[in-house]
Structures are given as structure tokens and as C-alpha cells.
Amino acid sequence: MRYHQLHPWDVTPSEARCIQDELRGRVIHTDRFEKIKTVAGVDLGFKGELARASVIVLSFPELQLVDGVVVESPVPFPYIPGLLSFREMPPLLKAFDQLRTEPDLIIADGQGIAHPRRFGLASHLGIILDKPTIGCAKSRLCGRHKMPKSEAGSFEYLHDKDEVIGAAVRTRTNVSVVYISIGHRVCLRSAIKLTLACCQKYRLPETTRYAHQAAAGKISLPNPAEQPTLF
């Protein structure tokens, strides 16, 4: 799968913040996609300075496994809150580079614009890959919100001062919320709707669950030799 090298990855934390400030202006906050037939999820695990990155692709709306890649890669960038995409993106891009099925949408286990500099992992992925992306995080990085009702599908907007940066969404009845935000080329309303469509029996979307299981070696991925190239 092709992607754009918009900047170097061997940068200092201050240079990384400047890159975020520069690229956040490219994030598109409106729907710029056609029919969604496939949706991707990503996951990373770390052991010291070695990352295990997985990218899986599911059919949509059936949510059946179509394609997947797991790669291991060294990670030179340190763990710094707010700059996690500079640690996680290089291994993920190596996995995307080996992916044979180009997804129509990506749901990242992380923030989109619900980020102090409005440029989390989902937005970074969207800009680099030029793909519609959604951030669906398990915890809040910034902002404030009222607590949604307990029923599945309920949500409250996430505010940072006077700006709406995402939503706290109840994906299942009586479970903890997830934090959904715009990544790139998907408006917030669509991001909520599409994420809910990817949640079946659990709090997290199936994209995230499959990617986590793939990274842990708990599911068998399709044989690349049997998968057609769709781009």
C-alpha cells in the first residue's frame, strides 16, 4: 500500500512538535470518502525497543477478516506523551507497506484531533496514507465532557475550551465509554456512526480487537499468496 513520506522520522521531540503543528492544518474535518467496503484496524505491542505492529482489514459491514500483516521493527523514538505517533508510525507504515488489500477506512486505537496539538495517531496516519481515518481511544488525553447515558449509542461531545474535539461514546450498554475523534476525511458524526457499526459484542470495535489478536499471534492471518491485490 502506497503512502507519502512527508517528513523524516529521525527527529528530536521539539522537531516532532513542529511537524505536528505544521501538518494539523492539512486535516480534513468533513466526509471525503465513497462507499466503505473494507475497514482497517491497527495495534502495537512493545518489548523494550522492539515493536510488533499489526494491521488487519475487515469487510464492511460484515466485519470478516480479509487481510492482515504483522511486522517487528526497532523503535528509536522514546515514549513521550503527545508524541506517540512518532514512536508508533514507522512500524505501522512497514506493515501497511506489506498490506495487499487497500482499506477504505482506518480506525486507529488512539486519538485523532482529540489531542493537545490536534494531531494524534489517527490524524497522522490519515495524512501520511491519504485515507479516511477515525481515532477511537480507550482513554481521554485532553478535554472535558458530560457522562453519556448508559444505553449503547449514547454520547456526549468532548470539549477543549470552546472547541468540540471529539465525543465520549457508549458503544455497549453499561460499559465504559470510548473516545472518538476525527482523524482525517471523516466528520465527527460519521466517525461515531461508523465506529458503532464496527462494535458487535464488545466495547472496542472489531478492528481494534482483531488487530490486537493478530499482534499477539492469537489468530491466523490470510495467506498473502491467496489474496488479490485490490489497488
C-alpha positions in Angstrom: 0.0 0.0 0.0 1.4 3.3 -1.0 2.0 6.2 1.3 3.6 9.7 1.4 6.9 10.4 3.1 6.0 13.9 4.3 8.8 14.3 6.8 11.7 12.4 8.4 11.2 10.2 11.4 14.6 10.6 13.0 13.7 13.9 14.7 14.0 15.4 18.2 10.9 15.9 20.3 10.9 19.6 19.6 11.1 18.9 15.9 8.3 16.4 16.2 6.1 19.0 17.8 6.8 21.4 15.0 5.8 18.7 12.5 2.5 18.2 14.3 1.8 21.9 14.3 2.6 22.1 10.5 0.6 19.0 9.5 -2.5 19.5 11.6 -3.6 22.2 9.1 -4.0 19.5 6.5 -6.5 17.5 8.4 -9.9 17.5 6.6 -12.8 17.6 9.1 -15.6 16.7 6.6 -16.6 13.4 4.8 -14.3 12.7 1.9 -15.0 9.1 1.1 -17.2 6.9 -1.1 -18.8 3.6 -0.1 -17.0 1.8 2.7 -16.4 -1.8 1.8 -13.3 -2.5 3.9 -12.1 -1.1 7.2 -8.7 -1.5 8.8 -7.5 -1.6 12.4 -4.0 -1.2 13.9 -2.3 -2.4 17.0 1.2 -2.2 18.5 3.0 -4.0 21.3 6.4 -3.1 22.6 9.1 -5.2 24.2 11.9 -2.9 25.1 12.8 -1.0 21.9 11.2 -3.6 19.6 7.7 -3.0 18.3 5.3 -5.6 17.0 2.9 -3.8 14.7 -0.3 -5.4 13.2 -2.6 -4.1 10.5 -5.8 -6.0 9.7 -8.5 -5.4 7.1 -12.1 -6.5 7.7 -15.0 -6.5 5.2 -17.7 -3.9 6.0 -20.3 -4.1 7.3 -19.8 -7.9 7.7 -16.6 -7.5 9.7 -15.0 -10.6 8.4 -11.2 -10.9 8.2 -9.9 -10.1 4.7 -6.2 -9.4 5.1 -3.6 -8.8 7.7 0.1 -8.1 8.3 2.3 -8.3 11.4 5.8 -6.9 11.4 8.5 -6.5 14.1 10.7 -3.4 14.0 13.1 -1.5 16.2 11.8 1.8 17.6 14.4 4.5 18.2 11.9 7.3 19.3 11.3 7.5 23.0 8.0 7.2 24.8 6.8 10.8 25.2 3.1 11.6 25.8 1.6 13.6 23.0 4.2 12.3 20.5 3.3 8.7 20.4 2.7 8.7 16.7 6.5 9.3 16.1 7.1 6.1 18.1 4.3 4.0 16.5 4.0 5.2 12.9 7.3 3.8 11.4 6.5 0.2 12.4 2.9 0.6 11.3 3.9 2.0 7.9 6.1 -1.0 7.4 3.1 -3.2 8.0 0.9 -1.1 5.7 3.6 -1.3 3.0 3.1 -5.1 3.0 -0.7 -5.0 3.0 -2.2 -6.3 -0.2 -5.8 -5.0 0.4 -6.1 -1.3 0.5 -8.8 -0.3 3.1 -11.4 2.3 2.5 -11.3 3.4 6.2 -8.9 3.1 9.1 -9.9 3.1 12.8 -6.9 3.7 15.0 -6.6 2.7 18.6 -5.7 6.2 19.6 -6.5 9.9 19.2 -7.3 11.9 16.2 -7.8 15.6 16.8 -8.7 15.0 20.5 -5.0 15.8 21.2 -3.3 18.8 22.8 -1.9 19.8 19.3 -4.9 18.4 17.4 -2.7 15.8 15.7 -2.8 12.3 17.3 -2.0 8.9 15.7 -5.2 8.7 13.7 -4.7 12.1 12.1 -1.0 11.4 11.4 -2.0 8.0 9.7 -4.7 9.7 7.7 -2.4 12.4 6.3 0.5 10.1 5.5 -1.7 7.4 4.0 -4.2 9.9 2.5 -7.0 7.8 3.8 -10.2 8.4 5.9 -9.3 7.7 9.5 -11.0 7.7 12.9 -9.5 7.9 16.3 -11.1 5.5 18.8 -9.2 5.6 22.1 -9.8 3.8 25.4 -8.9 6.9 27.5 -9.1 10.6 27.3 -6.0 12.7 26.5 -7.5 16.1 26.9 -10.8 17.9 27.1 -13.9 17.5 29.2 -17.4 16.0 28.7 -20.6 15.1 30.5 -21.2 11.4 31.1 -23.4 9.9 28.4 -26.5 7.9 29.2 -25.9 4.2 29.9 -27.5 2.9 26.6 -25.4 1.8 23.7 -25.1 4.6 21.1 -25.4 7.4 23.7 -22.7 10.1 23.5 -21.6 13.5 24.8 -19.3 15.8 23.0 -15.7 16.3 24.2 -14.8 19.9 24.6 -11.5 21.7 25.0 -12.4 25.3 26.0 -14.9 26.3 23.3 -13.9 23.7 20.7 -15.5 20.3 20.1 -12.6 17.9 19.6 -14.4 14.5 19.9 -17.1 12.6 21.7 -17.3 10.2 24.6 -19.4 7.3 23.2 -21.1 4.4 24.9 -20.6 1.5 22.4 -22.3 -1.1 24.6 -25.0 -0.6 27.3 -23.5 -0.2 30.8 -19.8 -0.3 29.7 -17.2 2.4 29.9 -17.1 5.0 27.1 -14.6 5.2 24.3 -13.3 8.5 22.9 -14.0 9.0 19.2 -12.5 11.9 17.2 -11.9 12.9 13.7 -8.7 11.5 12.2 -8.9 12.7 8.6 -11.5 13.0 5.9 -14.4 11.8 8.2 -16.7 14.2 10.1 -17.3 13.5 13.8 -21.0 12.4 13.3 -19.8 9.9 10.6 -16.9 8.8 12.8 -19.3 7.9 15.6 -21.7 6.1 13.3 -19.0 4.1 11.6 -17.3 3.1 14.8 -20.6 2.0 16.4 -21.2 -0.1 13.2 -17.9 -1.8 13.9 -18.8 -2.7 17.5 -20.6 -6.0 17.9 -20.5 -7.7 21.3 -17.7 -5.7 22.9 -16.7 -2.2 24.0 -14.0 -1.9 21.4 -14.6 -2.1 17.6 -13.8 -5.4 15.9 -11.0 -3.6 14.0 -9.1 -3.0 17.2 -9.9 -6.4 18.6 -8.7 -8.3 15.5 -5.5 -6.2 15.3 -4.7 -6.9 18.9 -5.3 -10.6 18.5 -3.1 -10.6 15.3 -0.3 -8.8 17.1 -0.5 -11.4 19.9 -0.4 -14.3 17.5 -3.9 -15.5 18.5 -5.5 -15.6 15.1 -4.3 -16.9 11.7 -3.9 -14.3 9.1 -4.9 -14.9 5.4 -2.2 -16.3 3.2 -0.8 -13.4 1.1 -0.4 -15.7 -1.9 -4.1 -16.3 -1.9 -5.1 -12.6 -1.6 -5.7 -10.5 -4.8 -4.2 -7.1 -5.0 -7.0 -4.6 -4.8 -5.3 -1.3 -5.7 
